[in-house]
Amino acid sequence: MIELRRLFKSFKHALHGIVVVFRSEQNFRIQVAAALVVFFFALWFRVRYEEWIILLFLTGAVLILELVNSILERIVDTFKPRIHPVVKDVKDIMAAAVLIASLIALTVGVIIFYEPIALLVGSL
């Protein structure tokens, strides 16, 4: 049986984690702001249902990867606070994963929003 008290406590911890990352990680704040802009334009341009799914999936993937990146950085810094070449490589590789996901999301966003923006600009 589900214990509501434990469930709410789990949600409280998860929200606290989001707040911690939001306060401490500039890139996460930028990505959240970009997501809000994307969702605003998706509503404004009335993108199709399938496009919404893609936008939500890619936005979620980028934000989740940024959370994982923050977790990994904190764990690695705990064990090797000084920049060791391997620690640096691990951090750089994780940052690269976030960058690649962000670039893919940006590319898909351009594809989805190209036509409505072109129509809007053309009608001005």
HELIX and SHEET records of a PDB file:
HELIX    1   1 LEU A    4  SER A   24  1                                  21    
HELIX    2   2 GLN A   26  TRP A   44  1                                  19    
HELIX    3   3 TYR A   49  PHE A   79  1                                  31    
HELIX    4   4 PRO A   85  GLY A  122  1                                  38    
END                                                                             
